[in-house]
């Protein structure tokens, strides 16, 4: 979850380190810090809170040096305070760390018995102290890091600096992503600046040439280049590739928050996704999805976390209705631990925006060799999940900075809808006319999303009624039932209002006891076979005096308004595609409630964008 950046520079690096941390702040914002080599010694600055606090500290107490590492933290071990902030420093070693060291407690006790004193409560300080103990015993920096890596267990991305070594940086990864960046080489000396980052976003705009370290890799960086070693510490080559800056450079533009910008980007991101998925000339599927085969598949296994899990939950309805394939839907963090039976005719789909979600990656590794094939639905084609799945399918949403997922969620829905349609074709249940109908419907979604965004002022008006509530309920039926769960998650994440989502028919089995005039109920209800059933549930709500908002299409709104219900009207679409338009309302509602409450929309408390620890 934490963000890491390192620079071996040819000029002062503190300013660029901080700028990189600001690009990485979506990964964690409990505390931040940098360490540099000054006159052969490690010096550091650390601050609690967001990177802005570190900037203020550096304004008062600058830090020189042409080699440095930096970190923005999402706390795991130890409360967010300056003592627990990274980089951690022990003797000759400074280190930054993303991940969790599972055996830190035993190592810590071992080091304490050797007379070593610890300053923090973190697992990361164990790494610094252990590595320094090997240096004190006569090991070289390379040997000390190698010996340290052989002792620690868990998930980690690490970057080390060493006193007396201003032309050396060593990094390693196991379970958490890390990339190496190359600066332009000086023609006369052959020397260049070198960079390390948690992801490509950390290194833009400093370099366009990067190499992704693979699982178990250790890299030794100098200004002459990089030497990479695999988990057996044997030299290997990791291909350097050109990175398009426009793929990683992002700003808010005219929007107050990244989340607002990303909501408004969805007509464009969906258009881009569908242009890669659909052949509009003959109204058929196209691209990578068309190459996926569901022949011989007798079950779908869907695995994801958080918002991606709710996208997969919607897809369960699609796969079952379009392809008549049973779907096993699992939260990734539970999947490996309940001994779920896997079969050779299963097709397993793993959904993750970052492609680095630790639980989802572990679940993918769990199914290797046990299922027919594995598919990754990801937004980062170079991510660990993308590289390890049999097939990687990109949602093409572009960088998403807001912690609460918006355009990535709709992109996941787009790709999963196309996959469900392909499954229906391969299972012989979707004929050419049905395919043409659904492809045409999907192709029209970017326009319908744009029309839905136009009702934002009405959503904002309703949001004003929710700023003082403590609880809210969201209801839906069919494919809109998982959307109710996603809408509740959005509101919880950024406004801190307790919210729950339910299948509308479940209301009378318990949640109805919560209802009174202070508990608003938002209902997602597209017109169609399930509409009348949903209306019956809404009447049960209204009878208890709870305020109701129905999000529905024009046909549904006409019926709802006849009985005096307040409505927000979204464009009509095929019932199977209704989640696309309704989710825009859910996102806008959560956003405007959060803005009105004054919370930090893009960086809500206790959350981080990329969850790379289990």
RODO-2510 file (C-alpha; in nm, 4 decimals, decimal comma):
residues 614
     n   res          X          Y          Z
     1     x     0,0000     0,0000     0,0000
     2     x     0,2834     0,2409     0,0780
     3     x     0,4610     0,4440    -0,1877
     4     x     0,8348     0,4172    -0,2523
     5     x     1,0695     0,6232    -0,4677
     6     x     1,4480     0,6342    -0,4923
     7     x     1,6818     0,8504    -0,6998
     8     x     2,0525     0,8215    -0,7761
     9     x     2,0860     1,1675    -0,9237
    10     x     2,3397     1,4059    -1,0690
    11     x     2,1873     1,7006    -0,8825
    12     x     1,9992     1,7585    -0,5574
    13     x     1,7181     1,5023    -0,5254
    14     x     1,5016     1,6160    -0,2312
    15     x     1,2637     1,8233    -0,4438
    16     x     1,2073     1,5469    -0,6961
    17     x     1,1619     1,2880    -0,4234
    18     x     0,8832     1,4958    -0,2708
    19     x     0,7186     1,5550    -0,6089
    20     x     0,7217     1,1797    -0,6684
    21     x     0,5679     1,1187    -0,3265
    22     x     0,2860     1,3557    -0,4155
    23     x     0,2140     1,1405    -0,7216
    24     x     0,2182     0,8328    -0,4979
    25     x     0,0140     0,9732    -0,2128
    26     x    -0,2898     0,7707    -0,3180
    27     x    -0,0947     0,4679    -0,1865
    28     x    -0,0844     0,5989     0,1696
    29     x    -0,0912     0,9255     0,3592
    30     x    -0,0444     0,8490     0,7277
    31     x     0,3114     0,9861     0,7246
    32     x     0,5978     1,0464     0,4847
    33     x     0,9716     1,0968     0,4813
    34     x     1,2926     1,1117     0,2807
    35     x     1,6546     1,0174     0,3466
    36     x     1,9600     1,1278     0,1493
    37     x     2,3346     1,0769     0,1580
    38     x     2,5054     1,4000     0,2644
    39     x     2,8851     1,3994     0,2908
    40     x     2,8757     1,0229     0,3155
    41     x     2,6204     1,0173     0,5996
    42     x     2,2467     0,9367     0,6019
    43     x     2,0238     1,2298     0,6917
    44     x     1,6461     1,2202     0,6898
    45     x     1,3283     1,4208     0,7418
    46     x     0,9943     1,2655     0,8444
    47     x     0,6502     1,4101     0,9119
    48     x     0,3098     1,2820     1,0224
    49     x     0,0153     1,3267     0,7870
    50     x     0,0178     1,4030     0,4189
    51     x     0,3156     1,4898     0,2039
    52     x     0,2326     1,8583     0,2450
    53     x     0,3534     1,8305     0,6056
    54     x     0,6874     1,6956     0,4819
    55     x     0,7103     1,9849     0,2353
    56     x     0,6607     2,2318     0,5199
    57     x     0,9315     2,0598     0,7229
    58     x     1,1776     2,0702     0,4328
    59     x     1,1080     2,4386     0,3793
    60     x     1,2232     2,5001     0,7378
    61     x     1,4974     2,2369     0,7420
    62     x     1,6227     2,1552     0,3892
    63     x     1,7944     1,8305     0,2991
    64     x     2,0854     1,8139     0,0534
    65     x     2,2235     1,5168    -0,1340
    66     x     2,2250     1,3615    -0,4796
    67     x     2,1138     1,0132    -0,3691
    68     x     1,7955     0,9543    -0,1733
    69     x     1,4940     0,7398    -0,0940
    70     x     1,1438     0,8471     0,0041
    71     x     0,8228     0,6926     0,1346
    72     x     0,4578     0,7720     0,1960
    73     x     0,3030     0,5352     0,4493
    74     x    -0,0175     0,3426     0,5031
    75     x     0,0271     0,2122     0,8556
    76     x     0,0370    -0,1612     0,9286
    77     x     0,2671    -0,2091     1,2288
    78     x     0,2737     0,0863     1,4652
    79     x     0,0561     0,3962     1,4870
    80     x     0,1084     0,6818     1,2418
    81     x     0,3683     0,8995     1,4139
    82     x     0,7109     1,0385     1,3285
    83     x     0,8947     0,7565     1,5064
    84     x     0,7208     0,4929     1,2953
    85     x     0,7499     0,6906     0,9709
    86     x     0,9884     0,5738     0,6989
    87     x     1,2719     0,5813     0,6057
    88     x     1,4039     0,3777     0,8965
    89     x     1,7686     0,4214     0,9854
    90     x     1,9978     0,1837     1,1734
    91     x     2,3715     0,2489     1,1812
    92     x     2,4912     0,2465     0,8216
    93     x     2,1545     0,1583     0,6646
    94     x     1,8406     0,3491     0,5655
    95     x     1,5461     0,1600     0,4199
    96     x     1,1923     0,2150     0,2939
    97     x     0,9424    -0,0688     0,2773
    98     x     0,6041    -0,1534     0,1337
    99     x     0,4466    -0,4737     0,2669
   100     x     0,4472    -0,6812     0,5842
   101     x     0,7289    -0,8875     0,7351
   102     x     0,5517    -1,1850     0,8880
   103     x     0,8393    -1,3087     1,1056
   104     x     0,9484    -0,9666     1,2310
   105     x     0,8639    -1,0455     1,5963
   106     x     1,1069    -1,3367     1,6185
   107     x     1,3801    -1,1427     1,4388
   108     x     1,3241    -0,8451     1,6657
   109     x     1,3662    -1,0612     1,9776
   110     x     1,6822    -1,2126     1,8311
   111     x     1,8304    -0,8683     1,7676
   112     x     1,7300    -0,7377     2,1113
   113     x     1,9126    -1,0330     2,2659
   114     x     2,2218    -0,9148     2,0755
   115     x     2,1929    -0,5786     2,2518
   116     x     2,0285    -0,3857     1,9679
   117     x     1,7786    -0,1170     2,0719
   118     x     1,4715    -0,0402     1,8620
   119     x     1,3305     0,3083     1,8198
   120     x     0,9973     0,2233     1,6529
   121     x     0,7091    -0,0240     1,6662
   122     x     0,7365    -0,1175     1,2995
   123     x     0,8299    -0,4393     1,1262
   124     x     1,0416    -0,2322     0,8858
   125     x     1,2979    -0,1294     1,1458
   126     x     1,3785    -0,4985     1,1864
   127     x     1,4978    -0,4980     0,8233
   128     x     1,7267    -0,1989     0,8809
   129     x     1,8674    -0,3371     1,2067
   130     x     1,9203    -0,6852     1,0617
   131     x     2,0952    -0,5519     0,7528
   132     x     2,3148    -0,3228     0,9650
   133     x     2,4121    -0,6164     1,1871
   134     x     2,5473    -0,7976     0,8820
   135     x     2,7421    -0,4879     0,7778
   136     x     2,8907    -0,4660     1,1257
   137     x     2,9949    -0,8299     1,0928
   138     x     3,1976    -0,7441     0,7817
   139     x     2,9547    -0,8064     0,4967
   140     x     2,9442    -0,5791     0,1922
   141     x     2,6154    -0,3945     0,1246
   142     x     2,5309    -0,6518    -0,1454
   143     x     2,6016    -0,9404     0,0911
   144     x     2,4153    -0,7751     0,3795
   145     x     2,0998    -0,7263     0,1723
   146     x     2,1273    -1,0820     0,0393
   147     x     2,1571    -1,2189     0,3930
   148     x     1,8653    -1,0022     0,5074
   149     x     1,6414    -1,1224     0,2277
   150     x     1,7178    -1,4816     0,3204
   151     x     1,5924    -1,4185     0,6753
   152     x     1,2723    -1,2207     0,6237
   153     x     0,9376    -1,3756     0,5300
   154     x     0,6345    -1,1950     0,3913
   155     x     0,5476    -0,9429     0,1245
   156     x     0,7814    -0,6557     0,0576
   157     x     0,9227    -0,3969    -0,1766
   158     x     1,2451    -0,2578    -0,0311
   159     x     1,4946     0,0134    -0,1175
   160     x     1,8219     0,0570     0,0756
   161     x     2,0749     0,3397     0,1088
   162     x     2,4138     0,2971     0,2757
   163     x     2,6394     0,5430     0,4510
   164     x     2,9630     0,6002     0,2613
   165     x     2,7997     0,4775    -0,0608
   166     x     2,6582     0,7723    -0,2532
   167     x     2,6647     0,5752    -0,5822
   168     x     2,4714     0,2715    -0,4635
   169     x     2,1091     0,1807    -0,4064
   170     x     1,9805    -0,1749    -0,3607
   171     x     1,6167    -0,2740    -0,3945
   172     x     1,4188    -0,5983    -0,3838
   173     x     1,0629    -0,7195    -0,4241
   174     x     0,8598    -1,0136    -0,3046
   175     x     0,4833    -0,9816    -0,3390
   176     x     0,4836    -0,6005    -0,3779
   177     x     0,5566    -0,4248    -0,7079
   178     x     0,8739    -0,2311    -0,7854
   179     x     1,0092    -0,0727    -1,1047
   180     x     1,3506     0,0577    -1,2054
   181     x     1,3848     0,3677    -1,4210
   182     x     1,6727     0,4728    -1,6471
   183     x     1,7793     0,8337    -1,6988
   184     x     1,9562     0,9566    -2,0100
   185     x     2,3216     0,8458    -2,0246
   186     x     2,5933     1,1099    -2,0423
   187     x     2,7763     1,0506    -2,3708
   188     x     3,1145     1,1383    -2,2246
   189     x     3,0994     0,9371    -1,9022
   190     x     2,8314     0,6777    -1,9715
   191     x     2,6838     0,7607    -1,6302
   192     x     2,3153     0,8253    -1,5863
   193     x     2,0559     0,8955    -1,3219
   194     x     1,8739     0,5866    -1,1970
   195     x     1,5343     0,5597    -1,0306
   196     x     1,3259     0,3165    -0,8243
   197     x     0,9498     0,3402    -0,7689
   198     x     0,6476     0,1501    -0,6441
   199     x     0,4969     0,1949    -0,9892
   200     x     0,5517     0,3885    -1,3084
   201     x     0,3501     0,6821    -1,1798
   202     x     0,6198     0,7462    -0,9191
   203     x     0,8829     0,7981    -1,1861
   204     x     0,6981     1,0211    -1,4319
   205     x     0,8125     1,2631    -1,5616
   206     x     1,1731     1,1776    -1,4660
   207     x     1,2088     0,8886    -1,7096
   208     x     1,0294     0,7141    -1,9927
   209     x     1,2429     0,3994    -1,9777
   210     x     1,1566     0,1468    -1,7074
   211     x     1,1997    -0,2199    -1,6210
   212     x     0,9612    -0,4142    -1,3996
   213     x     1,1275    -0,6299    -1,1372
   214     x     0,9826    -0,9781    -1,1102
   215     x     0,8943    -1,1789    -0,8023
   216     x     1,2011    -1,2417    -0,5863
   217     x     1,4271    -1,0009    -0,7766
   218     x     1,7023    -0,7932    -0,6189
   219     x     1,8471    -0,4981    -0,8133
   220     x     2,1759    -0,3170    -0,7525
   221     x     2,1709     0,0355    -0,8917
   222     x     2,4644     0,2642    -0,9616
   223     x     2,4926     0,5593    -1,1961
   224     x     2,6470     0,3182    -1,4455
   225     x     2,3255     0,1145    -1,4645
   226     x     2,1553    -0,1739    -1,2879
   227     x     2,2367    -0,5374    -1,2199
   228     x     1,9383    -0,7612    -1,1454
   229     x     1,9461    -1,0930    -0,9620
   230     x     1,6678    -1,3496    -0,9272
   231     x     1,5540    -1,5148    -0,6029
   232     x     1,8520    -1,7527    -0,6258
   233     x     2,0783    -1,4444    -0,6567
   234     x     2,1752    -1,5370    -1,0086
   235     x     2,2170    -1,2543    -1,2658
   236     x     1,9149    -1,2054    -1,4912
   237     x     1,8000    -0,9523    -1,7478
   238     x     1,4742    -0,7617    -1,7103
   239     x     1,3640    -0,5956    -2,0307
   240     x     1,3570    -0,2162    -2,0269
   241     x     1,0597    -0,0653    -2,2062
   242     x     0,9458     0,2774    -2,3149
   243     x     0,6750     0,4324    -2,1049
   244     x     0,4313     0,6794    -2,2553
   245     x     0,4225     0,9803    -2,0286
   246     x     0,0632     1,0637    -2,1179
   247     x    -0,0347     0,7293    -1,9677
   248     x     0,0925     0,8249    -1,6253
   249     x     0,0857     1,2033    -1,5962
   250     x    -0,2435     1,3122    -1,4446
   251     x    -0,3867     1,6247    -1,2926
   252     x    -0,7277     1,7375    -1,1744
   253     x    -0,7744     1,9979    -1,4453
   254     x    -1,0798     2,2097    -1,3710
   255     x    -1,2138     1,9612    -1,1166
   256     x    -1,1884     2,0106    -0,7420
   257     x    -1,1081     1,6462    -0,6778
   258     x    -0,9656     1,3536    -0,8746
   259     x    -1,2794     1,1541    -0,7968
   260     x    -1,4978     1,4164    -0,9646
   261     x    -1,2678     1,4247    -1,2658
   262     x    -1,2709     1,0472    -1,2914
   263     x    -1,6507     1,0293    -1,2711
   264     x    -1,6699     1,2760    -1,5590
   265     x    -1,4110     1,0804    -1,7607
   266     x    -1,6333     0,7750    -1,7851
   267     x    -1,7978     0,8526    -2,1201
   268     x    -1,4473     0,8714    -2,2689
   269     x    -1,3014     0,5725    -2,0825
   270     x    -1,5983     0,3529    -2,1705
   271     x    -1,5804     0,4629    -2,5327
   272     x    -1,2143     0,3630    -2,5349
   273     x    -1,2919     0,0297    -2,3706
   274     x    -1,5757    -0,0560    -2,6054
   275     x    -1,3747     0,0477    -2,9115
   276     x    -1,1357    -0,2301    -2,8115
   277     x    -1,4126    -0,4799    -2,7322
   278     x    -1,6700    -0,4278    -3,0063
   279     x    -1,6718    -0,4414    -3,3849
   280     x    -1,9374    -0,1852    -3,4735
   281     x    -1,9181    -0,2631    -3,8446
   282     x    -2,0907    -0,5963    -3,7906
   283     x    -2,2155    -0,5499    -3,4301
   284     x    -2,0021    -0,8285    -3,2878
   285     x    -1,7332    -0,8779    -3,0256
   286     x    -1,3786    -0,7830    -3,1100
   287     x    -1,0266    -0,7787    -2,9699
   288     x    -0,8946    -0,9860    -2,6816
   289     x    -1,2392    -1,0874    -2,5562
   290     x    -1,3228    -1,2455    -2,8911
   291     x    -1,0168    -1,4675    -2,8487
   292     x    -1,1280    -1,6019    -2,5098
   293     x    -1,2878    -1,9437    -2,5389
   294     x    -1,5590    -2,0680    -2,3049
   295     x    -1,5977    -2,3956    -2,4898
   296     x    -1,5647    -2,6871    -2,2522
   297     x    -1,6098    -2,4571    -1,9531
   298     x    -1,8725    -2,5790    -1,7068
   299     x    -1,8293    -2,3231    -1,4298
   300     x    -1,6984    -1,9688    -1,3792
   301     x    -1,5011    -1,8807    -1,0668
   302     x    -1,4973    -1,5054    -0,9991
   303     x    -1,2545    -1,3669    -0,7409
   304     x    -1,1973    -1,0055    -0,6335
   305     x    -1,1879    -0,7601    -0,3413
   306     x    -1,3753    -0,4404    -0,2549
   307     x    -1,5303    -0,2547    -0,5456
   308     x    -1,3917    -0,5108    -0,7899
   309     x    -1,5859    -0,7765    -0,5974
   310     x    -1,9079    -0,5855    -0,6589
   311     x    -1,8265    -0,5617    -1,0299
   312     x    -1,7801    -0,9386    -1,0240
   313     x    -2,1104    -0,9717    -0,8361
   314     x    -2,2903    -0,7921    -1,1191
   315     x    -2,1112    -1,0154    -1,3675
   316     x    -2,2427    -1,3245    -1,1886
   317     x    -2,5930    -1,2261    -1,3033
   318     x    -2,4680    -1,1747    -1,6567
   319     x    -2,2817    -1,5045    -1,6882
   320     x    -2,5732    -1,6995    -1,5481
   321     x    -2,8413    -1,5264    -1,7545
   322     x    -2,6529    -1,5017    -2,0855
   323     x    -2,4513    -1,8248    -2,0744
   324     x    -2,6357    -2,0440    -1,8227
   325     x    -2,3010    -2,1067    -1,6529
   326     x    -2,2957    -2,1497    -1,2760
   327     x    -2,0751    -1,8907    -1,1067
   328     x    -1,8755    -1,9353    -0,7880
   329     x    -1,8210    -1,5838    -0,6512
   330     x    -1,5531    -1,5329    -0,3879
   331     x    -1,3935    -1,2571    -0,1862
   332     x    -1,0242    -1,3042    -0,2543
   333     x    -0,9212    -1,2825     0,1099
   334     x    -1,1413    -1,5847     0,1909
   335     x    -1,0977    -1,7875    -0,1256
   336     x    -0,7725    -1,9692    -0,0413
   337     x    -0,8684    -2,0447     0,3153
   338     x    -1,1970    -2,2283     0,2747
   339     x    -1,0701    -2,5200     0,0614
   340     x    -1,2983    -2,4326    -0,2295
   341     x    -1,3189    -2,7273    -0,4696
   342     x    -1,1668    -2,6493    -0,8098
   343     x    -1,2221    -2,8477    -1,1273
   344     x    -1,0324    -2,8871    -1,4504
   345     x    -1,3274    -2,7443    -1,6473
   346     x    -1,3451    -2,4226    -1,4401
   347     x    -1,2553    -2,0848    -1,5864
   348     x    -1,1286    -1,8498    -1,3140
   349     x    -1,1535    -1,4715    -1,3503
   350     x    -0,9616    -1,2360    -1,1211
   351     x    -1,0623    -0,8705    -1,1105
   352     x    -0,8263    -0,6004    -0,9805
   353     x    -0,7806    -0,2361    -1,0768
   354     x    -0,4152    -0,2217    -0,9808
   355     x    -0,3304    -0,5789    -1,0707
   356     x    -0,1272    -0,5884    -0,7490
   357     x    -0,3982    -0,6623    -0,4888
   358     x    -0,2228    -0,9062    -0,2574
   359     x    -0,5239    -1,1251    -0,1763
   360     x    -0,6293    -1,1488    -0,5407
   361     x    -0,2751    -1,2278    -0,6539
   362     x    -0,2499    -1,5028    -0,3912
   363     x    -0,5839    -1,6457    -0,5084
   364     x    -0,4601    -1,6487    -0,8679
   365     x    -0,1519    -1,8416    -0,7639
   366     x    -0,3721    -2,0819    -0,5687
   367     x    -0,5638    -2,1939    -0,8802
   368     x    -0,2590    -2,2489    -1,1003
   369     x    -0,2713    -2,5987    -1,2460
   370     x    -0,6152    -2,6656    -1,0982
   371     x    -0,8470    -2,4927    -1,3495
   372     x    -0,8849    -2,4850    -1,7265
   373     x    -0,7634    -2,1278    -1,7587
   374     x    -0,7265    -1,8035    -1,5646
   375     x    -0,8242    -1,4560    -1,6834
   376     x    -0,7147    -1,1265    -1,5298
   377     x    -0,9390    -0,8206    -1,5633
   378     x    -0,6984    -0,5376    -1,4823
   379     x    -0,6228    -0,1720    -1,5481
   380     x    -0,2433    -0,2065    -1,5434
   381     x    -0,1233    -0,4457    -1,8150
   382     x     0,2269    -0,4702    -1,6655
   383     x     0,1041    -0,5638    -1,3178
   384     x     0,1798    -0,8876    -1,1340
   385     x    -0,1695    -1,0308    -1,1826
   386     x    -0,1593    -0,9475    -1,5537
   387     x     0,1761    -1,1180    -1,5946
   388     x     0,0832    -1,4315    -1,4000
   389     x    -0,2653    -1,5023    -1,5406
   390     x    -0,3066    -1,7132    -1,8532
   391     x    -0,4790    -1,4202    -2,0227
   392     x    -0,4802    -1,0527    -1,9199
   393     x    -0,7638    -0,8263    -2,0329
   394     x    -0,7194    -0,4512    -1,9857
   395     x    -1,0140    -0,2259    -1,8970
   396     x    -0,8274     0,0759    -2,0414
   397     x    -0,9572     0,3221    -1,7820
   398     x    -0,6243     0,5031    -1,7489
   399     x    -0,4676     0,6035    -1,4150
   400     x    -0,7237     0,6299    -1,1357
   401     x    -0,5970     0,8451    -0,8483
   402     x    -0,9058     0,8825    -0,6293
   403     x    -0,9093     0,6066    -0,3690
   404     x    -1,2807     0,5421    -0,4239
   405     x    -1,2968     0,3639    -0,7585
   406     x    -1,5232     0,5112    -1,0263
   407     x    -1,4062     0,4814    -1,3850
   408     x    -1,2232     0,1564    -1,3073
   409     x    -1,5486     0,0080    -1,1752
   410     x    -1,7384     0,0940    -1,4935
   411     x    -1,4445    -0,0329    -1,6990
   412     x    -1,4544    -0,3633    -1,5131
   413     x    -1,8271    -0,3859    -1,5804
   414     x    -1,7657    -0,3213    -1,9508
   415     x    -1,5114    -0,5975    -1,9881
   416     x    -1,7090    -0,8446    -1,7776
   417     x    -2,0237    -0,7745    -1,9801
   418     x    -1,8326    -0,8487    -2,2993
   419     x    -1,6951    -1,1684    -2,1482
   420     x    -2,0437    -1,2801    -2,0443
   421     x    -2,1681    -1,2154    -2,3953
   422     x    -1,8804    -1,4193    -2,5386
   423     x    -1,9594    -1,6993    -2,2933
   424     x    -2,3212    -1,6951    -2,4093
   425     x    -2,2098    -1,7252    -2,7705
   426     x    -1,9697    -2,0099    -2,6981
   427     x    -2,2365    -2,1928    -2,4980
   428     x    -2,4792    -2,1582    -2,7909
   429     x    -2,7293    -1,9429    -2,5996
   430     x    -2,6680    -1,6046    -2,7662
   431     x    -2,7529    -1,5962    -3,1352
   432     x    -2,6458    -1,3338    -3,3870
   433     x    -2,9554    -1,1181    -3,3289
   434     x    -2,9064    -1,1147    -2,9513
   435     x    -2,5367    -1,0384    -2,9923
   436     x    -2,6172    -0,7516    -3,2282
   437     x    -2,8741    -0,6149    -2,9816
   438     x    -2,6356    -0,6221    -2,6849
   439     x    -2,3366    -0,4900    -2,8797
   440     x    -2,5476    -0,2007    -3,0023
   441     x    -2,6593    -0,1356    -2,6457
   442     x    -2,3026    -0,1390    -2,5148
   443     x    -2,1823     0,0881    -2,7944
   444     x    -2,4436     0,3442    -2,6913
   445     x    -2,3453     0,3456    -2,3244
   446     x    -2,0858     0,6286    -2,3425
   447     x    -2,3587     0,8632    -2,4683
   448     x    -2,6005     0,7450    -2,1978
   449     x    -2,3341     0,7907    -1,9294
   450     x    -2,2793     1,1471    -2,0494
   451     x    -2,6540     1,2102    -2,0279
   452     x    -2,6609     1,0652    -1,6753
   453     x    -2,3809     1,2982    -1,5638
   454     x    -2,5991     1,5900    -1,6737
   455     x    -2,8374     1,5242    -1,3812
   456     x    -2,5541     1,5973    -1,1369
   457     x    -2,7230     1,9152    -1,0029
   458     x    -3,0250     1,7063    -0,9003
   459     x    -2,8004     1,4512    -0,7312
   460     x    -2,6237     1,7324    -0,5491
   461     x    -2,9585     1,8708    -0,4341
   462     x    -3,0531     1,5347    -0,2814
   463     x    -2,7065     1,5090    -0,1252
   464     x    -2,7858     1,8145     0,0877
   465     x    -3,0536     1,6102     0,2678
   466     x    -2,7991     1,3446     0,3716
   467     x    -2,5265     1,5464     0,5393
   468     x    -2,6643     1,4971     0,8909
   469     x    -2,7814     1,1370     0,8675
   470     x    -2,5929     0,8609     1,0449
   471     x    -2,7265     0,5676     0,8425
   472     x    -2,8504     0,4989     0,4902
   473     x    -2,9816     0,1985     0,3001
   474     x    -2,9444     0,1145    -0,0689
   475     x    -3,1714    -0,1397    -0,2387
   476     x    -3,1805    -0,3118    -0,5763
   477     x    -3,2921    -0,6304    -0,7482
   478     x    -3,1273    -0,8471    -1,0105
   479     x    -2,8005    -0,7034    -1,1400
   480     x    -2,8794    -0,3846    -0,9477
   481     x    -2,8646    -0,5675    -0,6129
   482     x    -2,4810    -0,5770    -0,6167
   483     x    -2,4874    -0,2142    -0,7252
   484     x    -2,6694    -0,1320    -0,4011
   485     x    -2,3742    -0,2852    -0,2154
   486     x    -2,1265    -0,0843    -0,4222
   487     x    -2,3241     0,2375    -0,3644
   488     x    -2,3197     0,1768     0,0112
   489     x    -1,9447     0,1154    -0,0008
   490     x    -1,8888     0,4431    -0,1870
   491     x    -2,0846     0,6412     0,0711
   492     x    -1,9040     0,4729     0,3600
   493     x    -1,5601     0,5194     0,2069
   494     x    -1,5645     0,8928     0,1543
   495     x    -1,8442     1,0432     0,3681
   496     x    -1,8027     0,8130     0,6734
   497     x    -2,1810     0,7646     0,6907
   498     x    -2,2767     0,4117     0,7874
   499     x    -2,4549     0,2593     0,4878
   500     x    -2,5716    -0,0867     0,3893
   501     x    -2,6752    -0,2331     0,0583
   502     x    -2,9371    -0,5073     0,0261
   503     x    -3,1249    -0,7035    -0,2308
   504     x    -3,4631    -0,5330    -0,2063
   505     x    -3,6451    -0,8568    -0,1259
   506     x    -3,4251    -0,9027     0,1834
   507     x    -3,5510    -0,5830     0,3426
   508     x    -3,8298    -0,7501     0,5346
   509     x    -3,5944    -1,0158     0,6709
   510     x    -3,4271    -0,7802     0,9151
   511     x    -3,3093    -0,4432     0,7798
   512     x    -3,6615    -0,3002     0,7843
   513     x    -3,6184    -0,2740     1,1624
   514     x    -3,3706     0,0101     1,1042
   515     x    -3,6121     0,2316     0,9163
   516     x    -3,7452     0,5604     1,0445
   517     x    -3,7635     0,9206     0,9230
   518     x    -3,3873     0,9651     0,9707
   519     x    -3,2745     0,6735     0,7520
   520     x    -3,2844     0,7591     0,3803
   521     x    -3,3350     0,4699     0,1404
   522     x    -3,1992     0,4919    -0,2144
   523     x    -3,3490     0,2388    -0,4535
   524     x    -3,2034     0,1376    -0,7904
   525     x    -3,4863     0,0101    -1,0100
   526     x    -3,4800    -0,0155    -1,3879
   527     x    -3,8136    -0,0783    -1,5555
   528     x    -3,8586    -0,4407    -1,6528
   529     x    -3,9766    -0,7714    -1,5055
   530     x    -3,8406    -0,6921    -1,1583
   531     x    -3,9782    -0,3396    -1,1325
   532     x    -4,3153    -0,4255    -0,9778
   533     x    -4,1503    -0,6424    -0,7131
   534     x    -3,9135    -0,3573    -0,6289
   535     x    -4,2036    -0,1129    -0,6063
   536     x    -4,3673    -0,3398    -0,3495
   537     x    -4,0512    -0,3237    -0,1404
   538     x    -4,0441     0,0543    -0,1748
   539     x    -4,3979     0,0757    -0,0465
   540     x    -4,2865    -0,1189     0,2617
   541     x    -4,0175     0,1455     0,3150
   542     x    -4,2520     0,4392     0,2663
   543     x    -4,5009     0,2919     0,5118
   544     x    -4,2336     0,3148     0,7832
   545     x    -4,1776     0,6850     0,7205
   546     x    -3,8295     0,6564     0,5738
   547     x    -3,7429     0,9078     0,2991
   548     x    -3,7104     0,7320    -0,0386
   549     x    -3,5208     0,8211    -0,3550
   550     x    -3,5789     0,6017    -0,6601
   551     x    -3,3133     0,5968    -0,9288
   552     x    -3,4902     0,4727    -1,2367
   553     x    -3,5507     0,5302    -1,6072
   554     x    -3,8347     0,7400    -1,7542
   555     x    -4,0808     0,4491    -1,7655
   556     x    -4,0097     0,3558    -1,4059
   557     x    -4,0206     0,7205    -1,2960
   558     x    -4,3709     0,7630    -1,4360
   559     x    -4,4955     0,4752    -1,2207
   560     x    -4,3048     0,5894    -0,9123
   561     x    -4,4257     0,9459    -0,9369
   562     x    -4,7867     0,8252    -0,9520
   563     x    -4,7505     0,7157    -0,5896
   564     x    -4,5609     1,0277    -0,4841
   565     x    -4,2048     0,8922    -0,4753
   566     x    -3,9079     1,1195    -0,5331
   567     x    -3,7060     1,0087    -0,8378
   568     x    -3,3799     1,0666    -1,0177
   569     x    -3,4234     0,9738    -1,3817
   570     x    -3,1450     0,8079    -1,5801
   571     x    -3,1631     0,7216    -1,9517
   572     x    -3,3367     0,4025    -2,0601
   573     x    -3,1200     0,1104    -2,1587
   574     x    -3,1506    -0,2644    -2,1866
   575     x    -3,2192    -0,4013    -1,8391
   576     x    -2,8989    -0,6057    -1,8431
   577     x    -2,6988    -0,2833    -1,8942
   578     x    -2,8768    -0,0744    -1,6290
   579     x    -2,5863    -0,0979    -1,3790
   580     x    -2,3795     0,1314    -1,6018
   581     x    -2,6097     0,4310    -1,5730
   582     x    -2,7210     0,3721    -1,2152
   583     x    -2,3639     0,3537    -1,0871
   584     x    -2,3025     0,7121    -1,2026
   585     x    -2,5734     0,8303    -0,9642
   586     x    -2,4246     0,6242    -0,6812
   587     x    -2,0821     0,7787    -0,7407
   588     x    -2,2088     1,1355    -0,7695
   589     x    -2,4231     1,1000    -0,4590
   590     x    -2,1343     0,9738    -0,2469
   591     x    -1,9090     1,2446    -0,3871
   592     x    -2,1414     1,5356    -0,3141
   593     x    -2,2341     1,4132     0,0328
   594     x    -1,8637     1,3883     0,1135
   595     x    -1,7909     1,7359    -0,0245
   596     x    -2,0758     1,8848     0,1771
   597     x    -1,9499     1,7102     0,4915
   598     x    -1,5990     1,8408     0,4297
   599     x    -1,4218     1,5053     0,4252
   600     x    -1,1105     1,4301     0,2236
   601     x    -1,2703     1,2901    -0,0903
   602     x    -0,9632     1,1643    -0,2735
   603     x    -0,7765     1,0345     0,0303
   604     x    -1,0305     0,9133     0,2878
   605     x    -0,9024     0,8181     0,6287
   606     x    -0,7493     0,4739     0,6838
   607     x    -0,7719     0,3791     0,3136
   608     x    -0,5197     0,3441     0,0331
   609     x    -0,5655     0,2858    -0,3368
   610     x    -0,3535    -0,0205    -0,3940
   611     x    -0,3847    -0,2908    -0,1269
   612     x    -0,0614    -0,4841    -0,1544
   613     x    -0,0751    -0,6506     0,1880
   614     x    -0,2993    -0,9370     0,2968
***
